């Protein structure tokens, strides 16, 4: 099985969350799948100093080139990618998903989505090919499906447990786009059987690295069960 992995840079605050991305690649291999990494070939929204969280105003980085750090260079542009290249799609989280794939981090649910990302997700859903959204990845799915009449169940976590983020607010934002938000803890995943979409909270919750690893494995294992049935 070939699994597309849509990256958004390298680093939690301005790109793909590195742990989530690597755990995704590991879980795909553990299921005897082949990961195909790709990313938008454009400048990141900005560059963040990961030591203190400040914006490096004079620095410009390319999303595809930064994503290549995670993929060890084995990556291509989303514009050179087709859903015919893989059987399923995974979108790891990190602020890059909400900055470089869509603009949720800046404009909330009203933020624009990258056109190529939108078309890819729409094509996947229409083709009934499964999608996995991790962490903030579900907001990208919700943005892509806005206005299509395709209602899907998605989770970014639970507002009943500890989180460093506004889970309730983000969940309500996804609902404003037409999705149904489901509250799930770090040891749970959300499965939308009708649309073949799997989502998992990961680092949206206050979680250890081992808990995030287990949550991602849970989601990817479910994906391969779906693909094999």
C-alpha positions as CSV (number, residue, x, y, z in Angstrom):
1,X,0.0,0.0,0.0
2,X,1.2,3.5,-0.9
3,X,0.4,6.3,1.6
4,X,0.7,9.9,0.7
5,X,2.0,12.1,3.6
6,X,1.3,15.8,3.2
7,X,4.0,17.8,5.1
8,X,4.0,21.6,5.8
9,X,7.6,22.4,6.8
10,X,9.8,21.2,9.6
11,X,9.1,22.2,13.2
12,X,6.0,22.5,15.3
13,X,5.6,26.3,15.3
14,X,6.0,27.0,11.6
15,X,5.8,23.6,9.9
16,X,5.0,19.9,10.4
17,X,5.3,18.6,13.9
18,X,8.4,16.5,13.7
19,X,7.4,13.8,16.2
20,X,4.0,13.3,14.6
21,X,5.6,13.2,11.1
22,X,8.2,10.7,12.0
23,X,5.8,8.5,14.0
24,X,3.5,8.6,10.9
25,X,6.3,7.3,8.7
26,X,7.3,4.7,11.2
27,X,3.7,3.4,11.6
28,X,3.3,3.2,7.8
29,X,6.4,1.1,7.5
30,X,5.3,-1.1,10.5
31,X,2.2,-1.9,8.5
32,X,4.3,-2.8,5.5
33,X,3.2,0.3,3.6
34,X,5.2,2.8,1.5
35,X,5.2,6.5,2.4
36,X,5.2,9.1,-0.4
37,X,6.0,12.5,1.0
38,X,5.0,15.7,-0.7
39,X,4.5,19.4,0.3
40,X,3.5,22.8,-1.3
41,X,6.4,24.4,-3.1
42,X,6.1,27.9,-1.7
43,X,7.4,30.1,1.0
44,X,6.3,29.4,4.6
45,X,3.9,31.9,6.2
46,X,6.9,32.9,8.4
47,X,9.8,31.4,10.3
48,X,9.7,30.9,14.1
49,X,12.6,30.7,16.4
50,X,11.8,27.5,18.2
51,X,13.8,28.6,21.3
52,X,11.7,31.6,22.2
53,X,8.7,31.5,19.9
54,X,9.6,34.8,18.2
55,X,9.2,35.5,14.4
56,X,12.4,35.7,12.5
57,X,11.3,38.6,10.4
58,X,14.2,38.7,8.0
59,X,14.3,34.9,7.3
60,X,12.4,33.2,4.5
61,X,12.1,29.4,4.1
62,X,10.5,27.2,1.5
63,X,7.8,24.8,2.7
64,X,8.9,22.0,0.4
65,X,12.6,22.4,1.2
66,X,12.0,22.4,4.9
67,X,9.7,19.3,4.6
68,X,12.6,17.6,2.8
69,X,14.5,17.6,6.2
70,X,11.9,15.2,7.6
71,X,11.6,13.1,4.4
72,X,15.4,12.9,4.1
73,X,15.1,14.5,0.6
74,X,12.7,11.9,-0.7
75,X,9.8,14.3,-1.4
76,X,8.2,16.1,-4.2
77,X,5.9,19.1,-4.8
78,X,2.2,18.7,-4.3
79,X,1.8,20.1,-7.9
80,X,3.6,17.0,-9.2
81,X,1.4,14.7,-7.2
82,X,-1.8,12.9,-8.1
83,X,-4.2,10.8,-6.0
84,X,-3.4,8.0,-8.5
85,X,0.1,7.9,-6.8
86,X,-1.2,6.5,-3.5
87,X,-4.0,4.6,-1.8
88,X,-4.6,6.9,1.2
89,X,-3.5,10.3,2.6
90,X,-2.1,11.3,6.0
91,X,-1.8,15.0,7.1
92,X,0.4,15.3,10.2
93,X,-0.2,18.3,12.5
94,X,2.0,21.2,13.7
95,X,1.3,24.9,13.1
96,X,2.5,24.5,9.6
97,X,-0.8,22.7,8.8
98,X,-2.6,25.8,10.0
99,X,-0.2,28.3,8.4
100,X,1.1,26.8,5.2
101,X,-1.7,24.4,4.2
102,X,-4.5,26.7,5.3
103,X,-4.5,30.0,7.2
104,X,-6.4,28.9,10.3
105,X,-3.7,30.0,12.7
106,X,-4.1,33.6,11.4
107,X,-7.7,33.9,10.4
108,X,-9.5,31.0,12.1
109,X,-12.1,29.0,10.0
110,X,-12.3,32.0,7.6
111,X,-8.7,31.4,6.6
112,X,-8.0,30.5,3.0
113,X,-6.8,27.0,2.1
114,X,-4.0,26.3,-0.4
115,X,-5.8,25.6,-3.7
116,X,-3.7,22.5,-4.5
117,X,-4.3,21.1,-1.0
118,X,-8.1,21.7,-1.3
119,X,-8.2,19.9,-4.7
120,X,-6.2,17.0,-3.4
121,X,-8.5,16.4,-0.4
122,X,-11.7,16.8,-2.5
123,X,-10.3,14.3,-5.1
124,X,-9.5,11.9,-2.3
125,X,-13.0,12.1,-0.7
126,X,-14.7,11.8,-4.1
127,X,-12.6,8.8,-4.9
128,X,-13.4,7.2,-1.6
129,X,-9.7,7.0,-0.7
130,X,-9.1,7.2,3.1
131,X,-7.7,10.3,4.8
132,X,-6.0,10.6,8.2
133,X,-5.8,14.0,9.9
134,X,-3.6,14.3,13.0
135,X,-3.5,17.2,15.5
136,X,-4.5,20.3,13.4
137,X,-4.7,18.3,10.3
138,X,-8.5,18.0,10.7
139,X,-8.9,21.8,10.2
140,X,-7.4,21.4,6.8
141,X,-9.9,18.7,5.9
142,X,-12.8,20.8,7.2
143,X,-11.5,23.8,5.2
144,X,-11.3,21.8,2.0
145,X,-14.8,20.4,2.4
146,X,-16.4,23.7,3.2
147,X,-19.4,24.4,1.0
148,X,-19.4,21.0,-0.6
149,X,-22.3,19.6,1.4
150,X,-20.0,16.7,2.5
151,X,-20.4,16.6,6.3
152,X,-17.7,14.7,8.1
153,X,-17.0,13.7,11.7
154,X,-13.6,15.1,12.9
155,X,-11.7,15.5,16.2
156,X,-9.0,17.8,17.4
157,X,-9.2,16.5,20.9
158,X,-11.4,16.9,24.0
159,X,-12.3,20.0,26.0
160,X,-12.8,17.8,29.0
161,X,-9.1,17.0,29.4
162,X,-5.9,19.1,29.6
163,X,-4.8,20.8,26.4
164,X,-2.5,23.7,25.6
165,X,-5.0,24.9,23.0
166,X,-8.6,26.1,22.7
167,X,-10.2,22.8,21.7
168,X,-13.7,24.0,22.1
169,X,-13.1,27.1,19.9
170,X,-11.3,25.1,17.2
171,X,-14.1,22.4,17.3
172,X,-16.7,25.1,16.9
173,X,-14.7,26.6,14.0
174,X,-14.8,23.3,12.2
175,X,-18.5,23.0,12.8
176,X,-19.0,26.4,11.3
177,X,-17.5,25.0,8.1
178,X,-20.0,22.1,8.0
179,X,-18.1,19.4,10.0
180,X,-19.3,17.6,13.1
181,X,-16.8,17.9,15.9
182,X,-16.3,14.8,18.1
183,X,-14.5,15.1,21.5
184,X,-11.8,12.4,21.8
185,X,-9.0,12.0,24.3
186,X,-5.3,11.2,23.6
187,X,-5.9,7.5,23.6
188,X,-8.8,7.7,21.1
189,X,-9.4,8.3,17.5
190,X,-12.4,9.4,15.5
191,X,-13.6,7.3,12.5
192,X,-16.0,8.7,9.9
193,X,-17.1,5.5,8.3
194,X,-19.1,7.2,5.5
195,X,-16.3,9.4,4.3
196,X,-13.4,7.1,5.3
197,X,-11.7,9.8,7.4
198,X,-9.7,9.0,10.5
199,X,-8.6,11.8,12.9
200,X,-6.6,11.8,16.1
201,X,-5.8,14.5,18.7
202,X,-2.0,13.8,19.2
203,X,-0.2,17.0,20.5
204,X,-3.5,19.0,20.6
205,X,-3.8,17.4,24.0
206,X,-1.3,17.7,26.9
207,X,0.4,14.4,26.1
208,X,3.8,12.7,26.4
209,X,5.8,11.6,23.4
210,X,4.8,7.9,24.0
211,X,1.1,8.8,24.2
212,X,1.4,10.7,20.9
213,X,3.2,7.7,19.3
214,X,0.5,5.4,20.5
215,X,-2.3,7.6,19.2
216,X,-0.7,7.9,15.8
217,X,-0.1,4.1,15.6
218,X,-3.8,3.7,16.6
219,X,-4.8,5.9,13.6
220,X,-2.5,4.4,11.1
221,X,-3.3,0.8,12.2
222,X,-7.0,1.7,11.6
223,X,-6.1,3.1,8.2
224,X,-4.5,-0.2,7.1
225,X,-7.4,-2.2,8.5
226,X,-9.6,-0.1,6.3
227,X,-7.5,-0.5,3.3
228,X,-7.3,-4.2,3.6
229,X,-11.1,-4.7,4.0
